Amino acid sequence: MYMSEKNQTLTSVKIDTDLFENFKIECIKRKFSFQKLAERAMHLYVTDDEFKKQIHNHNDLSLD
């Protein structure tokens, strides 16, 4: 479902630099965006209990 600009909220977040750089590279390869990830992740978070559990239990953000 497409959201019109009237129905959007501008946010800002601080994200680990290395993680974000790697994410940007993957986005270019797959023609994906942070906005798409954020909207889809938030949707899954509020609609899918298993996804919510996985997010809450995922603490290791290392890229090694």
All heavy atoms as TSV, in Angstrom:
chain	resi	resn	atom	element	x	y	z
A	1	MET	N	N	0.837	-1.178	0.000
A	1	MET	CA	C	0.000	0.000	0.000
A	1	MET	C	C	0.883	1.244	0.000
A	1	MET	O	O	1.779	1.370	0.816
A	1	MET	CB	C	-0.891	-0.026	1.230
A	1	MET	CG	C	-1.786	1.156	1.356
A	1	MET	SD	S	-2.935	0.866	2.704
A	1	MET	CE	C	-2.878	2.430	3.468
A	2	TYR	N	N	0.637	2.154	-0.908
A	2	TYR	CA	C	1.424	3.376	-1.009
A	2	TYR	C	C	0.875	4.426	-0.063
A	2	TYR	O	O	-0.319	4.651	0.007
A	2	TYR	CB	C	1.400	3.901	-2.446
A	2	TYR	CG	C	2.102	5.220	-2.584
A	2	TYR	CD1	C	3.495	5.271	-2.586
A	2	TYR	CD2	C	1.397	6.396	-2.685
A	2	TYR	CE1	C	4.153	6.477	-2.691
A	2	TYR	CE2	C	2.044	7.606	-2.789
A	2	TYR	CZ	C	3.419	7.635	-2.794
A	2	TYR	OH	O	4.078	8.832	-2.898
A	3	MET	N	N	1.779	5.061	0.663
A	3	MET	CA	C	1.387	6.135	1.571
A	3	MET	C	C	1.683	7.471	0.903
A	3	MET	O	O	2.768	7.671	0.381
A	3	MET	CB	C	2.184	6.066	2.875
A	3	MET	CG	C	2.033	4.790	3.626
A	3	MET	SD	S	0.582	4.907	4.633
A	3	MET	CE	C	0.681	3.360	5.486
A	4	SER	N	N	0.735	8.384	0.927
A	4	SER	CA	C	0.977	9.705	0.361
A	4	SER	C	C	1.892	10.494	1.290
A	4	SER	O	O	2.023	10.183	2.467
A	4	SER	CB	C	-0.338	10.453	0.181
A	4	SER	OG	O	-0.879	10.812	1.437
A	5	GLU	N	N	2.532	11.526	0.751
A	5	GLU	CA	C	3.418	12.339	1.580
A	5	GLU	C	C	2.679	12.994	2.734
A	5	GLU	O	O	3.263	13.250	3.772
A	5	GLU	CB	C	4.132	13.384	0.724
A	5	GLU	CG	C	5.229	12.781	-0.119
A	5	GLU	CD	C	6.099	13.831	-0.772
A	5	GLU	OE1	O	6.292	14.913	-0.186
A	5	GLU	OE2	O	6.585	13.552	-1.871
A	6	LYS	N	N	1.400	13.273	2.572
A	6	LYS	CA	C	0.609	13.864	3.655
A	6	LYS	C	C	0.541	12.930	4.854
A	6	LYS	O	O	0.378	13.358	5.973
A	6	LYS	CB	C	-0.819	14.147	3.191
A	6	LYS	CG	C	-0.969	15.291	2.253
A	6	LYS	CD	C	-2.446	15.497	1.990
A	6	LYS	CE	C	-2.682	16.306	0.752
A	6	LYS	NZ	N	-4.107	16.419	0.448
A	7	ASN	N	N	0.660	11.639	4.595
A	7	ASN	CA	C	0.497	10.637	5.640
A	7	ASN	C	C	1.850	10.082	6.095
A	7	ASN	O	O	1.947	8.929	6.471
A	7	ASN	CB	C	-0.399	9.511	5.109
A	7	ASN	CG	C	-0.991	8.688	6.224
A	7	ASN	OD1	O	-1.050	9.133	7.361
A	7	ASN	ND2	N	-1.402	7.485	5.901
A	8	GLN	N	N	2.898	10.910	6.031
A	8	GLN	CA	C	4.229	10.459	6.424
A	8	GLN	C	C	4.789	11.352	7.523
A	8	GLN	O	O	4.452	12.527	7.624
A	8	GLN	CB	C	5.184	10.482	5.223
A	8	GLN	CG	C	4.830	9.451	4.179
A	8	GLN	CD	C	5.816	9.461	3.021
A	8	GLN	OE1	O	6.357	10.506	2.661
A	8	GLN	NE2	N	6.048	8.303	2.454
A	9	THR	N	N	5.669	10.749	8.351
A	9	THR	CA	C	6.333	11.476	9.418
A	9	THR	C	C	7.832	11.451	9.171
A	9	THR	O	O	8.400	10.386	8.914
A	9	THR	CB	C	6.031	10.809	10.784
A	9	THR	OG1	O	4.629	10.838	11.005
A	9	THR	CG2	C	6.745	11.512	11.907
A	10	LEU	N	N	8.452	12.606	9.239
A	10	LEU	CA	C	9.893	12.695	9.079
A	10	LEU	C	C	10.554	12.386	10.419
A	10	LEU	O	O	10.177	12.941	11.451
A	10	LEU	CB	C	10.292	14.097	8.611
A	10	LEU	CG	C	11.779	14.343	8.392
A	10	LEU	CD1	C	12.314	13.406	7.294
A	10	LEU	CD2	C	12.011	15.788	8.021
A	11	THR	N	N	11.514	11.460	10.408
A	11	THR	CA	C	12.223	11.096	11.629
A	11	THR	C	C	13.720	11.185	11.387
A	11	THR	O	O	14.172	11.271	10.248
A	11	THR	CB	C	11.893	9.655	12.069
A	11	THR	OG1	O	12.398	8.756	11.084
A	11	THR	CG2	C	10.403	9.456	12.234
A	12	SER	N	N	14.469	11.130	12.448
A	12	SER	CA	C	15.926	11.019	12.326
A	12	SER	C	C	16.398	10.036	13.387
A	12	SER	O	O	15.860	9.988	14.489
A	12	SER	CB	C	16.609	12.374	12.500
A	12	SER	OG	O	16.380	12.873	13.799
A	13	VAL	N	N	17.373	9.242	13.010
A	13	VAL	CA	C	17.939	8.261	13.935
A	13	VAL	C	C	19.450	8.253	13.769
A	13	VAL	O	O	19.969	8.542	12.689
A	13	VAL	CB	C	17.381	6.838	13.693
A	13	VAL	CG1	C	15.900	6.768	13.995
A	13	VAL	CG2	C	17.646	6.377	12.275
A	14	LYS	N	N	20.143	7.921	14.836
A	14	LYS	CA	C	21.592	7.758	14.759
A	14	LYS	C	C	21.879	6.274	14.624
A	14	LYS	O	O	21.391	5.459	15.409
A	14	LYS	CB	C	22.262	8.329	16.002
A	14	LYS	CG	C	22.173	9.833	16.056
A	14	LYS	CD	C	22.935	10.387	17.222
A	14	LYS	CE	C	22.825	11.897	17.205
A	14	LYS	NZ	N	23.605	12.506	18.283
A	15	ILE	N	N	22.667	5.915	13.607
A	15	ILE	CA	C	22.957	4.523	13.285
A	15	ILE	C	C	24.463	4.350	13.196
A	15	ILE	O	O	25.169	5.242	12.709
A	15	ILE	CB	C	22.285	4.137	11.945
A	15	ILE	CG1	C	20.771	4.283	12.062
A	15	ILE	CG2	C	22.657	2.729	11.524
A	15	ILE	CD1	C	20.032	4.092	10.772
A	16	ASP	N	N	24.953	3.199	13.640
A	16	ASP	CA	C	26.367	2.884	13.560
A	16	ASP	C	C	26.874	3.127	12.136
A	16	ASP	O	O	26.272	2.654	11.162
A	16	ASP	CB	C	26.592	1.429	13.971
A	16	ASP	CG	C	28.036	1.036	13.856
A	16	ASP	OD1	O	28.806	1.345	14.781
A	16	ASP	OD2	O	28.402	0.423	12.831
A	17	THR	N	N	27.975	3.842	12.012
A	17	THR	CA	C	28.506	4.238	10.708
A	17	THR	C	C	28.862	3.042	9.834
A	17	THR	O	O	28.480	2.993	8.658
A	17	THR	CB	C	29.735	5.150	10.885
A	17	THR	OG1	O	29.333	6.300	11.627
A	17	THR	CG2	C	30.292	5.593	9.546
A	18	ASP	N	N	29.606	2.083	10.368
A	18	ASP	CA	C	30.010	0.924	9.567
A	18	ASP	C	C	28.809	0.106	9.108
A	18	ASP	O	O	28.743	-0.331	7.953
A	18	ASP	CB	C	30.976	0.029	10.345
A	18	ASP	CG	C	32.322	0.691	10.565
A	18	ASP	OD1	O	32.678	1.602	9.787
A	18	ASP	OD2	O	33.023	0.292	11.510
A	19	LEU	N	N	27.863	-0.089	10.001
A	19	LEU	CA	C	26.661	-0.841	9.648
A	19	LEU	C	C	25.895	-0.135	8.535
A	19	LEU	O	O	25.461	-0.757	7.565
A	19	LEU	CB	C	25.781	-1.020	10.887
A	19	LEU	CG	C	24.547	-1.876	10.749
A	19	LEU	CD1	C	24.891	-3.293	10.292
A	19	LEU	CD2	C	23.788	-1.915	12.076
A	20	PHE	N	N	25.775	1.189	8.646
A	20	PHE	CA	C	25.039	1.945	7.637
A	20	PHE	C	C	25.766	1.938	6.290
A	20	PHE	O	O	25.124	1.824	5.240
A	20	PHE	CB	C	24.786	3.385	8.098
A	20	PHE	CG	C	23.846	4.124	7.202
A	20	PHE	CD1	C	22.531	3.723	7.061
A	20	PHE	CD2	C	24.271	5.236	6.494
A	20	PHE	CE1	C	21.648	4.406	6.221
A	20	PHE	CE2	C	23.398	5.930	5.657
A	20	PHE	CZ	C	22.097	5.510	5.525
A	21	GLU	N	N	27.083	2.040	6.302
A	21	GLU	CA	C	27.849	1.994	5.047
A	21	GLU	C	C	27.632	0.654	4.335
A	21	GLU	O	O	27.422	0.612	3.127
A	21	GLU	CB	C	29.338	2.230	5.307
A	21	GLU	CG	C	29.668	3.658	5.703
A	21	GLU	CD	C	29.303	4.681	4.650
A	21	GLU	OE1	O	29.527	4.426	3.452
A	21	GLU	OE2	O	28.778	5.753	5.029
A	22	ASN	N	N	27.686	-0.437	5.087
A	22	ASN	CA	C	27.436	-1.755	4.504
A	22	ASN	C	C	26.010	-1.862	3.987
A	22	ASN	O	O	25.756	-2.436	2.929
A	22	ASN	CB	C	27.729	-2.853	5.524
A	22	ASN	CG	C	29.203	-3.130	5.636
A	22	ASN	OD1	O	29.757	-3.868	4.845
A	22	ASN	ND2	N	29.841	-2.522	6.618
A	23	PHE	N	N	25.064	-1.306	4.735
A	23	PHE	CA	C	23.664	-1.314	4.320
A	23	PHE	C	C	23.492	-0.549	3.001
A	23	PHE	O	O	22.805	-1.017	2.090
A	23	PHE	CB	C	22.788	-0.707	5.413
A	23	PHE	CG	C	21.354	-0.554	5.013
A	23	PHE	CD1	C	20.509	-1.649	4.974
A	23	PHE	CD2	C	20.851	0.688	4.652
A	23	PHE	CE1	C	19.184	-1.508	4.580
A	23	PHE	CE2	C	19.535	0.827	4.262
A	23	PHE	CZ	C	18.705	-0.276	4.228
A	24	LYS	N	N	24.125	0.614	2.874
A	24	LYS	CA	C	24.005	1.409	1.647
A	24	LYS	C	C	24.519	0.639	0.433
A	24	LYS	O	O	23.903	0.687	-0.633
A	24	LYS	CB	C	24.745	2.737	1.780
A	24	LYS	CG	C	24.059	3.728	2.687
A	24	LYS	CD	C	24.631	5.130	2.597
A	24	LYS	CE	C	26.104	5.222	2.751
A	24	LYS	NZ	N	26.614	6.613	2.797
A	25	ILE	N	N	25.622	-0.068	0.607
A	25	ILE	CA	C	26.172	-0.867	-0.496
A	25	ILE	C	C	25.169	-1.941	-0.919
A	25	ILE	O	O	24.911	-2.136	-2.107
A	25	ILE	CB	C	27.524	-1.483	-0.093
A	25	ILE	CG1	C	28.565	-0.375	0.048
A	25	ILE	CG2	C	27.972	-2.542	-1.096
A	25	ILE	CD1	C	29.836	-0.798	0.752
A	26	GLU	N	N	24.591	-2.634	0.067
A	26	GLU	CA	C	23.585	-3.666	-0.246
A	26	GLU	C	C	22.366	-3.053	-0.923
A	26	GLU	O	O	21.785	-3.650	-1.838
A	26	GLU	CB	C	23.172	-4.419	1.024
A	26	GLU	CG	C	24.257	-5.294	1.605
A	26	GLU	CD	C	24.705	-6.378	0.636
A	26	GLU	OE1	O	23.844	-7.038	0.017
A	26	GLU	OE2	O	25.928	-6.559	0.499
A	27	CYS	N	N	21.970	-1.869	-0.494
A	27	CYS	CA	C	20.804	-1.198	-1.095
A	27	CYS	C	C	21.050	-0.871	-2.561
A	27	CYS	O	O	20.154	-1.020	-3.391
A	27	CYS	CB	C	20.474	0.081	-0.335
A	27	CYS	SG	S	19.638	-0.227	1.217
A	28	ILE	N	N	22.243	-0.417	-2.865
A	28	ILE	CA	C	22.561	-0.090	-4.261
A	28	ILE	C	C	22.508	-1.357	-5.110
A	28	ILE	O	O	21.941	-1.360	-6.201
A	28	ILE	CB	C	23.937	0.595	-4.356
A	28	ILE	CG1	C	23.843	1.991	-3.732
A	28	ILE	CG2	C	24.418	0.670	-5.794
A	28	ILE	CD1	C	25.183	2.659	-3.489
A	29	LYS	N	N	23.072	-2.442	-4.598
A	29	LYS	CA	C	23.068	-3.708	-5.337
A	29	LYS	C	C	21.652	-4.196	-5.622
A	29	LYS	O	O	21.379	-4.761	-6.673
A	29	LYS	CB	C	23.795	-4.798	-4.539
A	29	LYS	CG	C	25.276	-4.630	-4.443
A	29	LYS	CD	C	25.833	-5.774	-3.586
A	29	LYS	CE	C	27.284	-5.619	-3.269
A	29	LYS	NZ	N	27.757	-6.675	-2.353
A	30	ARG	N	N	20.750	-3.983	-4.666
A	30	ARG	CA	C	19.404	-4.561	-4.760
A	30	ARG	C	C	18.310	-3.534	-5.053
A	30	ARG	O	O	17.129	-3.852	-5.027
A	30	ARG	CB	C	19.086	-5.305	-3.474
A	30	ARG	CG	C	19.917	-6.556	-3.342
A	30	ARG	CD	C	19.893	-7.141	-1.957
A	30	ARG	NE	N	20.642	-8.378	-1.891
A	30	ARG	CZ	C	21.953	-8.498	-1.953
A	30	ARG	NH1	N	22.699	-7.439	-2.110
A	30	ARG	NH2	N	22.545	-9.668	-1.858
A	31	LYS	N	N	18.716	-2.286	-5.304
A	31	LYS	CA	C	17.756	-1.208	-5.569
A	31	LYS	C	C	16.702	-1.140	-4.458
A	31	LYS	O	O	15.490	-1.196	-4.695
A	31	LYS	CB	C	17.107	-1.371	-6.944
A	31	LYS	CG	C	18.117	-1.263	-8.057
A	31	LYS	CD	C	17.491	-1.398	-9.413
A	31	LYS	CE	C	18.600	-1.288	-10.458
A	31	LYS	NZ	N	18.184	-1.691	-11.756
A	32	PHE	N	N	17.193	-1.023	-3.248
A	32	PHE	CA	C	16.354	-0.987	-2.051
A	32	PHE	C	C	16.671	0.304	-1.312
A	32	PHE	O	O	17.631	0.992	-1.648
A	32	PHE	CB	C	16.673	-2.213	-1.180
A	32	PHE	CG	C	15.623	-2.565	-0.179
A	32	PHE	CD1	C	14.369	-2.999	-0.573
A	32	PHE	CD2	C	15.891	-2.483	1.174
A	32	PHE	CE1	C	13.401	-3.339	0.358
A	32	PHE	CE2	C	14.935	-2.818	2.116
A	32	PHE	CZ	C	13.693	-3.240	1.706
A	33	SER	N	N	15.873	0.690	-0.349
A	33	SER	CA	C	16.141	1.935	0.368
A	33	SER	C	C	15.896	1.761	1.864
A	33	SER	O	O	15.211	0.849	2.310
A	33	SER	CB	C	15.223	3.050	-0.151
A	33	SER	OG	O	13.878	2.797	0.218
A	34	PHE	N	N	16.474	2.695	2.620
A	34	PHE	CA	C	16.262	2.693	4.067
A	34	PHE	C	C	14.789	2.923	4.386
A	34	PHE	O	O	14.253	2.329	5.313
A	34	PHE	CB	C	17.143	3.754	4.734
A	34	PHE	CG	C	17.038	3.733	6.226
A	34	PHE	CD1	C	17.575	2.689	6.952
A	34	PHE	CD2	C	16.385	4.749	6.896
A	34	PHE	CE1	C	17.469	2.663	8.338
A	34	PHE	CE2	C	16.280	4.729	8.273
A	34	PHE	CZ	C	16.824	3.687	8.996
A	35	GLN	N	N	14.127	3.760	3.610
A	35	GLN	CA	C	12.703	4.018	3.843
A	35	GLN	C	C	11.895	2.735	3.679
A	35	GLN	O	O	11.023	2.427	4.493
A	35	GLN	CB	C	12.172	5.095	2.902
A	35	GLN	CG	C	10.691	5.371	3.151
A	35	GLN	CD	C	10.175	6.558	2.372
A	35	GLN	OE1	O	10.941	7.306	1.781
A	35	GLN	NE2	N	8.873	6.729	2.389
A	36	LYS	N	N	12.174	1.964	2.631
A	36	LYS	CA	C	11.466	0.701	2.431
A	36	LYS	C	C	11.722	-0.249	3.587
A	36	LYS	O	O	10.794	-0.894	4.093
A	36	LYS	CB	C	11.903	0.035	1.120
A	36	LYS	CG	C	11.375	0.711	-0.116
A	36	LYS	CD	C	11.901	0.020	-1.364
A	36	LYS	CE	C	11.453	0.728	-2.622
A	36	LYS	NZ	N	12.025	0.097	-3.826
A	37	LEU	N	N	12.990	-0.345	4.011
A	37	LEU	CA	C	13.313	-1.227	5.136
A	37	LEU	C	C	12.579	-0.784	6.393
A	37	LEU	O	O	11.963	-1.603	7.080
A	37	LEU	CB	C	14.819	-1.226	5.396
A	37	LEU	CG	C	15.249	-1.984	6.653
A	37	LEU	CD1	C	14.967	-3.471	6.514
A	37	LEU	CD2	C	16.697	-1.717	6.967
A	38	ALA	N	N	12.640	0.502	6.702
A	38	ALA	CA	C	12.019	1.010	7.918
A	38	ALA	C	C	10.511	0.763	7.917
A	38	ALA	O	O	9.950	0.276	8.911
A	38	ALA	CB	C	12.316	2.501	8.077
A	39	GLU	N	N	9.835	1.079	6.818
A	39	GLU	CA	C	8.387	0.890	6.756
A	39	GLU	C	C	8.006	-0.586	6.862
A	39	GLU	O	O	7.081	-0.951	7.582
A	39	GLU	CB	C	7.821	1.498	5.475
A	39	GLU	CG	C	7.847	3.016	5.497
A	39	GLU	CD	C	7.407	3.637	4.188
A	39	GLU	OE1	O	7.398	2.953	3.143
A	39	GLU	OE2	O	7.078	4.847	4.218
A	40	ARG	N	N	8.732	-1.445	6.144
A	40	ARG	CA	C	8.418	-2.876	6.169
A	40	ARG	C	C	8.730	-3.486	7.523
A	40	ARG	O	O	7.954	-4.297	8.036
A	40	ARG	CB	C	9.169	-3.589	5.052
A	40	ARG	CG	C	8.649	-3.168	3.688
A	40	ARG	CD	C	9.502	-3.683	2.563
A	40	ARG	NE	N	9.061	-3.077	1.305
A	40	ARG	CZ	C	9.504	-3.435	0.131
A	40	ARG	NH1	N	10.404	-4.394	0.006
A	40	ARG	NH2	N	9.065	-2.834	-0.957
A	41	ALA	N	N	9.853	-3.071	8.118
A	41	ALA	CA	C	10.219	-3.594	9.437
A	41	ALA	C	C	9.213	-3.141	10.492
A	41	ALA	O	O	8.801	-3.935	11.351
A	41	ALA	CB	C	11.625	-3.152	9.818
A	42	MET	N	N	8.789	-1.883	10.432
A	42	MET	CA	C	7.797	-1.412	11.402
A	42	MET	C	C	6.465	-2.134	11.221
A	42	MET	O	O	5.808	-2.485	12.202
A	42	MET	CB	C	7.612	0.102	11.291
A	42	MET	CG	C	8.783	0.857	11.865
A	42	MET	SD	S	8.518	2.634	12.042
A	42	MET	CE	C	8.257	3.137	10.358
A	43	HIS	N	N	6.082	-2.381	9.970
A	43	HIS	CA	C	4.836	-3.101	9.711
A	43	HIS	C	C	4.908	-4.516	10.293
A	43	HIS	O	O	3.993	-4.968	10.982
A	43	HIS	CB	C	4.543	-3.154	8.212
A	43	HIS	CG	C	3.292	-3.888	7.903
A	43	HIS	ND1	N	3.296	-5.218	7.539
A	43	HIS	CD2	C	1.997	-3.498	7.931
A	43	HIS	CE1	C	2.050	-5.609	7.359
A	43	HIS	NE2	N	1.244	-4.583	7.576
A	44	LEU	N	N	6.012	-5.212	10.013
A	44	LEU	CA	C	6.174	-6.559	10.554
A	44	LEU	C	C	6.222	-6.531	12.078
A	44	LEU	O	O	5.669	-7.410	12.739
A	44	LEU	CB	C	7.439	-7.211	9.995
A	44	LEU	CG	C	7.352	-7.665	8.552
A	44	LEU	CD1	C	8.731	-8.075	8.043
A	44	LEU	CD2	C	6.360	-8.801	8.393
A	45	TYR	N	N	6.855	-5.533	12.641
A	45	TYR	CA	C	6.974	-5.424	14.090
A	45	TYR	C	C	5.604	-5.330	14.755
A	45	TYR	O	O	5.360	-5.951	15.783
A	45	TYR	CB	C	7.831	-4.215	14.461
A	45	TYR	CG	C	8.124	-4.124	15.933
A	45	TYR	CD1	C	9.199	-4.805	16.483
A	45	TYR	CD2	C	7.324	-3.351	16.770
A	45	TYR	CE1	C	9.468	-4.729	17.839
A	45	TYR	CE2	C	7.583	-3.269	18.113
A	45	TYR	CZ	C	8.659	-3.957	18.656
A	45	TYR	OH	O	8.908	-3.888	20.007
A	46	VAL	N	N	4.696	-4.566	14.155
A	46	VAL	CA	C	3.378	-4.400	14.781
A	46	VAL	C	C	2.390	-5.485	14.385
A	46	VAL	O	O	1.342	-5.624	15.013
A	46	VAL	CB	C	2.765	-3.000	14.511
A	46	VAL	CG1	C	3.645	-1.907	15.079
A	46	VAL	CG2	C	2.493	-2.772	13.048
A	47	THR	N	N	2.705	-6.304	13.360
A	47	THR	CA	C	1.745	-7.308	12.900
A	47	THR	C	C	2.206	-8.756	13.073
A	47	THR	O	O	1.393	-9.665	12.933
A	47	THR	CB	C	1.405	-7.108	11.405
A	47	THR	OG1	O	2.599	-7.271	10.622
A	47	THR	CG2	C	0.778	-5.743	11.162
A	48	ASP	N	N	3.484	-8.973	13.364
A	48	ASP	CA	C	4.017	-10.332	13.388
A	48	ASP	C	C	4.775	-10.567	14.698
A	48	ASP	O	O	5.882	-10.056	14.888
A	48	ASP	CB	C	4.946	-10.518	12.186
A	48	ASP	CG	C	5.498	-11.913	12.035
A	48	ASP	OD1	O	5.688	-12.612	13.052
A	48	ASP	OD2	O	5.760	-12.302	10.887
A	49	ASP	N	N	4.194	-11.345	15.585
A	49	ASP	CA	C	4.808	-11.586	16.895
A	49	ASP	C	C	6.156	-12.293	16.798
A	49	ASP	O	O	7.049	-12.025	17.596
A	49	ASP	CB	C	3.870	-12.384	17.799
A	49	ASP	CG	C	2.694	-11.554	18.288
A	49	ASP	OD1	O	2.804	-10.311	18.305
A	49	ASP	OD2	O	1.666	-12.153	18.657
A	50	GLU	N	N	6.324	-13.188	15.832
A	50	GLU	CA	C	7.605	-13.876	15.675
A	50	GLU	C	C	8.697	-12.901	15.243
A	50	GLU	O	O	9.833	-12.977	15.727
A	50	GLU	CB	C	7.499	-15.037	14.671
A	50	GLU	CG	C	6.759	-16.232	15.218
A	50	GLU	CD	C	7.399	-16.797	16.492
A	50	GLU	OE1	O	8.643	-16.951	16.519
A	50	GLU	OE2	O	6.671	-17.055	17.463
A	51	PHE	N	N	8.365	-12.002	14.333
A	51	PHE	CA	C	9.326	-10.983	13.912
A	51	PHE	C	C	9.695	-10.106	15.105
A	51	PHE	O	O	10.872	-9.802	15.327
A	51	PHE	CB	C	8.744	-10.130	12.777
A	51	PHE	CG	C	9.684	-9.061	12.291
A	51	PHE	CD1	C	10.697	-9.357	11.397
A	51	PHE	CD2	C	9.547	-7.752	12.729
A	51	PHE	CE1	C	11.573	-8.373	10.946
A	51	PHE	CE2	C	10.414	-6.757	12.280
A	51	PHE	CZ	C	11.420	-7.074	11.388
A	52	LYS	N	N	8.703	-9.710	15.890
A	52	LYS	CA	C	8.942	-8.870	17.061
A	52	LYS	C	C	9.883	-9.575	18.037
A	52	LYS	O	O	10.833	-8.975	18.542
A	52	LYS	CB	C	7.625	-8.535	17.753
A	52	LYS	CG	C	7.771	-7.498	18.856
A	52	LYS	CD	C	6.456	-7.217	19.555
A	52	LYS	CE	C	5.468	-6.616	18.611
A	52	LYS	NZ	N	4.221	-6.182	19.242
A	53	LYS	N	N	9.661	-10.867	18.275
A	53	LYS	CA	C	10.545	-11.638	19.161
A	53	LYS	C	C	11.957	-11.682	18.607
A	53	LYS	O	O	12.930	-11.521	19.344
A	53	LYS	CB	C	10.036	-13.081	19.314
A	53	LYS	CG	C	8.893	-13.240	20.263
A	53	LYS	CD	C	8.552	-14.725	20.367
A	53	LYS	CE	C	7.154	-14.911	20.876
A	53	LYS	NZ	N	6.726	-16.316	20.815
A	54	GLN	N	N	12.071	-11.923	17.303
A	54	GLN	CA	C	13.387	-11.994	16.673
A	54	GLN	C	C	14.128	-10.667	16.826
A	54	GLN	O	O	15.321	-10.643	17.150
A	54	GLN	CB	C	13.254	-12.355	15.201
A	54	GLN	CG	C	14.575	-12.551	14.508
A	54	GLN	CD	C	14.422	-12.971	13.059
A	54	GLN	OE1	O	13.321	-13.020	12.512
A	54	GLN	NE2	N	15.525	-13.265	12.423
A	55	ILE	N	N	13.458	-9.567	16.626
A	55	ILE	CA	C	14.070	-8.247	16.753
A	55	ILE	C	C	14.498	-7.998	18.202
A	55	ILE	O	O	15.598	-7.504	18.470
A	55	ILE	CB	C	13.112	-7.137	16.266
A	55	ILE	CG1	C	12.883	-7.256	14.757
A	55	ILE	CG2	C	13.616	-5.746	16.648
A	55	ILE	CD1	C	14.136	-7.103	13.909
A	56	HIS	N	N	13.650	-8.341	19.143
A	56	HIS	CA	C	13.975	-8.127	20.554
A	56	HIS	C	C	15.159	-8.983	21.001
A	56	HIS	O	O	15.919	-8.569	21.885
A	56	HIS	CB	C	12.760	-8.413	21.440
A	56	HIS	CG	C	11.798	-7.280	21.475
A	56	HIS	ND1	N	11.791	-6.329	22.465
A	56	HIS	CD2	C	10.813	-6.921	20.615
A	56	HIS	CE1	C	10.850	-5.443	22.219
A	56	HIS	NE2	N	10.233	-5.776	21.104
A	57	ASN	N	N	15.316	-10.150	20.417
A	57	ASN	CA	C	16.384	-11.068	20.823
A	57	ASN	C	C	17.674	-10.891	20.029
A	57	ASN	O	O	18.681	-11.513	20.346
A	57	ASN	CB	C	15.908	-12.511	20.707
A	57	ASN	CG	C	14.836	-12.819	21.725
A	57	ASN	OD1	O	14.865	-12.318	22.842
A	57	ASN	ND2	N	13.869	-13.619	21.328
A	58	HIS	N	N	17.658	-10.072	19.009
A	58	HIS	CA	C	18.854	-9.862	18.164
A	58	HIS	C	C	19.672	-8.716	18.747
A	58	HIS	O	O	19.278	-7.553	18.655
A	58	HIS	CB	C	18.431	-9.553	16.729
A	58	HIS	CG	C	19.603	-9.460	15.812
A	58	HIS	ND1	N	20.166	-10.560	15.246
A	58	HIS	CD2	C	20.306	-8.396	15.381
A	58	HIS	CE1	C	21.181	-10.193	14.488
A	58	HIS	NE2	N	21.290	-8.872	14.562
A	59	ASN	N	N	20.814	-9.053	19.341
A	59	ASN	CA	C	21.638	-8.031	19.980
A	59	ASN	C	C	23.033	-7.891	19.374
A	59	ASN	O	O	23.679	-6.876	19.553
A	59	ASN	CB	C	21.791	-8.343	21.478
A	59	ASN	CG	C	20.454	-8.247	22.181
A	59	ASN	OD1	O	19.740	-7.286	22.012
A	59	ASN	ND2	N	20.117	-9.270	22.934
A	60	ASP	N	N	23.511	-8.890	18.663
A	60	ASP	CA	C	24.851	-8.852	18.095
A	60	ASP	C	C	24.819	-8.122	16.748
A	60	ASP	O	O	24.364	-8.665	15.759
A	60	ASP	CB	C	25.400	-10.266	17.918
A	60	ASP	CG	C	26.816	-10.276	17.378
A	60	ASP	OD1	O	27.428	-9.193	17.257
A	60	ASP	OD2	O	27.302	-11.371	17.057
A	61	LEU	N	N	25.320	-6.902	16.730
A	61	LEU	CA	C	25.307	-6.102	15.504
A	61	LEU	C	C	26.667	-6.055	14.825
A	61	LEU	O	O	26.884	-5.244	13.918
A	61	LEU	CB	C	24.832	-4.682	15.817
A	61	LEU	CG	C	23.424	-4.578	16.398
A	61	LEU	CD1	C	23.098	-3.122	16.734
A	61	LEU	CD2	C	22.393	-5.164	15.475
A	62	SER	N	N	27.572	-6.946	15.221
A	62	SER	CA	C	28.890	-6.958	14.602
A	62	SER	C	C	28.777	-7.491	13.170
A	62	SER	O	O	27.905	-8.285	12.850
A	62	SER	CB	C	29.863	-7.822	15.399
A	62	SER	OG	O	29.444	-9.169	15.397
A	63	LEU	N	N	29.681	-7.042	12.318
A	63	LEU	CA	C	29.673	-7.440	10.922
A	63	LEU	C	C	30.737	-8.487	10.616
A	63	LEU	O	O	30.962	-8.810	9.471
A	63	LEU	CB	C	29.870	-6.218	10.021
A	63	LEU	CG	C	28.774	-5.179	10.099
A	63	LEU	CD1	C	29.167	-3.939	9.323
A	63	LEU	CD2	C	27.463	-5.745	9.598
A	64	ASP	N	N	31.386	-9.003	11.640
A	64	ASP	CA	C	32.470	-9.990	11.464
A	64	ASP	C	C	31.973	-11.285	10.904
A	64	ASP	O	O	30.986	-11.816	11.141
A	64	ASP	CB	C	33.178	-10.245	12.788
A	64	ASP	CG	C	33.733	-8.956	13.355
A	64	ASP	OD1	O	34.103	-8.067	12.569
A	64	ASP	OD2	O	33.798	-8.834	14.597
